[in-house]
């Protein structure tokens, strides 16, 4: 098998490398972060995942414990009741991180556990003991499942076991055997899986949607498209070992990453406004963004980290248009949102700010859209407006409009007021009235504004029929 350092990174597999390394960083903090790689056969999904065994950090366990009990947090039936002094007397040991696989032909007993026949047939001291299966033995490590879509289709009972293991962090497993009391164990296991969605029985999200949602990240694996990448693969020209080891160094703890309130508010907005089903989606986005920040050498989550995490976290949970909308929202948020301000378009924000801040329709913006659509339904047609303007009453309306006192309740004086184009009617050009009519108009900023004699009514106190109508004008 090729070394992890020899594998060539290209545009088709770069995201899988990133997802695997993010999962390893989380595993180092005892935080399971499950990864599912989907893609055409032969693109190298399994090769990358199996090669990653080489870079897994070792673990410290109680000596000879097949359950991989942590010395400070023992959980197996044999050690969980022991005191610290008794565990110290047993001793500890450093072992490689567990990396076990579940095959298509696996049985429930080999995966979960069964009766230990060796202890049961011991002539000196026969005892009914439990032999842990693959999952309990992978505690604090990795389980890899190739072609998980086929496993979910042909072995639904194993899929149910995985649902329990991956449902919470840490998960749990329950072993029931005849002649033995029921045993329930906490298991801290990270699941990596691969599948070919174009082959039977289809994508995992169609075969077992609940199991698909358990994966924090779903990576679409692509084929290399550049000639130089194919040549590098044939020549096995991966990263230099020193550079690769420096790249894969654990950068820090996910538990020390700070997620500010504005980032959490943005996640809440995404979940509600875009109708995401699973709360695991926003939890996965927060964790993936924190791991992305760690890989960039930071301990605080930025909007750009969310943008990098969204396609991996939502690829199996939302359609492309929803993901594209969320990415546009985050890009606008990173461009327009000042640091330390709220990401929600609330009542204290103006409508224009709410519309230009990149937010989905929210609050006042939604109300404005509703009122605009309502007014558009009752808008007067252009034909009706022309017929109304052509009537005799419109002439009087224009005459009244030309008067400065129109609509203010005072007698109109259009017959004696000067016109802007010449002297008033009946006034000789040389008269005082004519000379006044020929004077240039006063500047607008020095003109006296005549206010109406009555206080204007608020818009809400008018009836709808006073200013819009859906009926034809007669």
N, C-alpha and C positions, 0 to 999 in steps of 0.2 A: 504494500500500500504506500502511496506517495506521502511524503511528509507535508504537514500543513504549510510549511514555509515554501515548498516547491510549487504549490498550486498557484496558477496564474489568475490574477484578478482582472476582470473585464467588465464592460457595462452590463452584461447579462447576469453576472453572479455577484456583483459588488454588494448588492443589498443583502444577500444571504450571508456573506462574510460579516457585514455590519451587525446583522441580527444575531448571529451566533456569538460574536464577541460581546454584544450587549447582554445576552443571556448569561455568559460566563461571569461578567462583572457582577450581575445580580446574584448568581449562585454563590459567589465568594462571600456575599452578605447574608447567606441562607434565605434568599428570596427567590422562589421558583419563578421563572419567566419563560413560558412555553413558546416554542417556535415551530411553525409548519411551513415547509417549503413545497411549492407546487410548480410544476413545469413539465415540459416534454421529456420523454425518456432520453437518456444519454447526455443530458446537459451537465451532469456532475453534481447533482444535489446530494446523493448519498456519499460521494467521495469527499466532499467538503465536510459533511457532518461527522463522518467516521474519522477523518483526519484531525478534527478538532479535539479528539481524545488526547492528543499529544500535548495540548496547551492547557488542559484542565489543572487547576491548582490542587495540590494534595490536601488531605484532611487528616485530622488527629482523632482517633477513636479509642475507646476502652480496649485494652489488649484482647485480641482474638474474638471480639464481638462480631458475629455475623450480621447483626442488625446495624452496625456502624454507629453505635451510641456515642454521642458527644459526651466527653467526660463531665462537663458542667450541666448537661441536660440529658441524662439517660432516659430512655423511653421503652426499652424492650422488657419483656416479662422477667428476664433474669437480673437486670441491673437497675430497674427504676425504683426499687425499694431500698437500695443500698445508700449508705451515708457517704459523705465525701472522703472520710478516712478509709472506708472499705474500698472505694474506687481507687484511691491512691495506692492502696496495698496491692491491688490487681495490676495497676500500671497502665500506661498508654502506649500507643504506637502511631507512627506516621505511615499512611498508605496512599497509593494513587487514588484519585477521585473515581468512584464507581462509574462505569460506563457499560450498561447492559442493554441487550436488545430483546424485543418481543417479536417473534416471527409469526407468519400467517398460520402455522400449524400449532401454535401454543395452546395449551389446555388451561382451564381455570385453576387447577391445582398447582401447576408449575408457575403460574403468574402470581397467584395470591399466596398460596401455602398449603401444606397438607401435613399428615401425620409423619413424624420422623420414624421410619421403619427400623433404622439402625438402633435407636434407643429403645424402641418397643421390643425388639428381639434380643436385647442384651441379656445374656444368661445370668450375669451377676446382679444386675439391678434394672430389670425391665420397667420402663416408664413410658407413659403416653405423653409424648412431647410434640411440639410443633416444629415443622421444618419450613422456614420462611421461603417464599417464592421470589420471583424476580423483582417485584416491586419493593417488598421490605428490604431486600438485600441492596437495592439501589438508593437507599436512604442517604440524603445529602449529596446525591450524584445525579447522573443523567440516565434516562431511558430513551432509547431510539426505536422508533417503529417505522419500518419501511412499508410503503403502500398501505397507509392507514385507512384509506377509503375502502379497500377490499376487506381489511380486518373488521371495520365497522359494519360491513354488509354481511359477512359470513359468520362473524362471532359477536352477536349483539350482547352476550353476557360479558365479554371482555370490554366492550364499549361502555357498559354500565359501570364496570370497575374503574375504568379510566375517568368516567364522569365524577366518581367519588374522590379519586386521587387528585384531580385537577380542579375540583369545584371550589375548594378553599385553599388558603396558603397559611400553614401547611395543610395538606389533605389528610385523608384517613383511609384505612383499609380494614375490612372486617373478614375474619377467617372463621368458618364454621365447619367442623368435622365431627362425624359421629364418634362418640366416646370422649370428646374434648369439650371443655367449656368454650363458649364463644369468646374470641379474642379480637379486640379492636385496637389498632395501632395508629398513631400519628405518623405520617410519612412526608418528608420534605424532599420531593422528587421533582426534577425539571424534565419535562417531556419534549423531545425533539421528534419530528415526524416528517415524512416525505410522501408525496403521492403524484400520480400522473392523472390530472383531472380529465384529460381527453379520452381516457380508456375506461372500460367498464369497472365499477358500476357508476362512474361519474365523479364529479367533485364532492369532497367531503361535506360541503355546506348543503348539498342536496341529499346525500346519503344519511347523514346524522347531523342536523343543524346544531343541536345542543353541544355535541362534541367539538364541532368546528368553532363555536363561540368560546370554548375553554382556552383556546390558543390565544396568547397575548398578541403575537405577531403572525401574519401570513405573508410570505414572500413569494412573488411571482418570479420564477427562475427563467432567464432568457438565454438564448444562444449567443456566442460571440459573433460579432458582425464585422470586425476589422481584421485585415489580413495579418497584421503584426501580432494580434492576439493568437491566431491559429499557429503561426510560426513559433511563438513563445511557448505554447502548449506542447508542440512537438519537440521542442528543444528543452522542455522542462525548466524554463527560466522563470522561476518565481522570485519572491522577494529575497534579498540577501538576509542571511540568518540573523545578523546583528540588528539590522533595521527592523526585521519582523519581530524579534524579541522585544525591542524597544516599543514598537507599535502595540504589542499585545500585553504590555505591563498593566497590572490593575491600577487604574488612576485614582481610585478613592472609594468611599462608601456611599451607596445610594441613600442610606439613612441620613446622611449629612447634607444632602442636596436641599436647597430652600426653594419652595414654590410660592411665589408671592400671591397676594390676594387677587390681583388683576388677572393672573394666569388662571387661577381657579375659577374666577368669574367668567372668563372666556370659555373654559371647558363647560361650565354650566350652561352658558348661552348656546354652545354647539349642541349639547345633549337635548335641550328643550326645543330650540328653534329648528333644528334639522331632523327631529323625530327619531333619534337613535333608539334602538330597542333595549340593548343591554347596557347596564351600568358598568360592566367590565370594559366597555369601550373607552369611557372617560378615565377609568382607573388605569387602563393600559396606556392611554395617551400621556397621562401624567408621569407614569414610570418610565416609558420610553423616552419622553422628553428629558427627564432627569438623567437617564443613562447617556443620552446624546450629549448633554451638557458636560457630564463627567469625561467623556471621550474627547471633548474639546478643551479640557483643562479648566472647567468652571464648576462652581458649586451652586449656581443659581440658574433657574430655568428661564429662558427667553422665548419670545414668540417664534423666533427662527427655529428653535428646537422642536416646538410643536409642529411647525410646517414640515420638518424632516420626519417626524414620527407618524403623522396622519396616514400616509399611504400604506404603511406597514400595519398599523393597528386597525384600520377600517377597510382594508382590501377585501376581507371576507365577511364584513358586517354591513356594508352599505354599497349602493350602486355608484357608478362612475360619476354621474351628474351630482350626486350628493357630496362625494369626496371633492369634486372640482369646486362646488360652492363653498365648502368649508375652507379649502385652500385660498380661495379668493377673499373670503372674510378675514382669515388670518393675515394675508398679505396686506390688505388695507389697514388692518388693525396695527400691524407693525409700522406702517407708513404714517398714519394719522394719529394714533393714540399716544398722547404724551405719557411719560413715565409717571407712575403714581396716581393716575386718574382712573376713574371707573370705566369698564369696558361696556357697560350697559347704557342704552339710549333711554334714560329715564325721563320723568317729567321735568327735572331741572335743566334738561338739555334742550336747546332749540331744535325745531324741526329740520332746519337746514343742516345743523351739525349732526343730527341723527342720521340724515340721509347720506351725508358725505363721509361719515366716520367708518364706513365699511360694514356696519352692522346689518344683520338681517332685519326685516320689518319688525318693529317692536314698539309697543306703547303708543306714543303720540303719532309716530310715523304710520302705524297701522290705522289709527283713527283718521288721519288725513287721507290715506288712500281710500278708505271706505266712503268718506264724504265726497271725495272727488268723483268716485265711480257713481255715487248716487246722483250728483248734480249732472253728470254726463248723460244719465238716463233721461232726464227731463230737459235737456238742452233744446232750444228752439232751432228748427231747421233753417238753413239759409234761404230757402224759397219763401218760408213764412216771414222772415225778416225783411226781404225785399218787397213783398206785398204790403207789409205794414208801413214801410218807409215811403211807398208810392202814394199813399192815401192823402186826402186833403188835410186831415188833422195834423199830418207831419209837418206841413208848411208852418202852421201856427206854432208847432213845437220848436221848429228851427228859429222862428221869430222870437219866441220866448227865450230860447237859449242864448240868442245874441244879446239879450238884455242882461245887464249886470245884476238886476234885482229879480231875475226869474226864479220862481219857486220860493221866495222869501216872504210871501204874503203881502207885499207892497204893490201899489198901482204901478203898472208898467208905463215907461216913458219913452218907448222906442220912437215915437213920431217926432220927438224934439231932441233926441240925443244925437250927438255927432257921430258920423260914420268914419271908420278908419280909412275909407277909400275916397272921401270927398266931403263937402259940406252937407249938413242935414237938409232934408227936403224942406222947401219953402224959405230957405235962408239964402240971401244973396251972397255971392262969393266975397264981396268986400265988407260985409257986415261983421259985427263982433262974433256972432255965432259961426260965420263962415271961417273967420280967422282962427277961431278956437278949434274948428274941425280940422284945419290944415296943420295944426301943431303935431309934432311927432309924439307917439305914445310915451307915457311915463315909464321909467324902468320898473321891471316886475318886482324888484326887491323893495321899492318905495311905495308900491301901490297899497291902498287900504283894502284889507280883506273884510268883506261883509259876512258876518256869521249869521246863520239862520236864527230867527227869534225864538224858536223852540228847541229844547234839548233833544238831541237825537236818541232814538230808542235803541237799545242793544239788539244785535242781530237775533239773539235767541228769543226775543219777545215778539218778533214778527212771525206770521204764519207762512208756511211754505208757499201758499197760493199767491202771496203778495209779490214774489219776485221770480218764481219759476212755475211753469205749467207744462203738463204733458199733453194738453189738448191743442188742437189746431186753432190758430188765431182767426177770428171772423172779422 
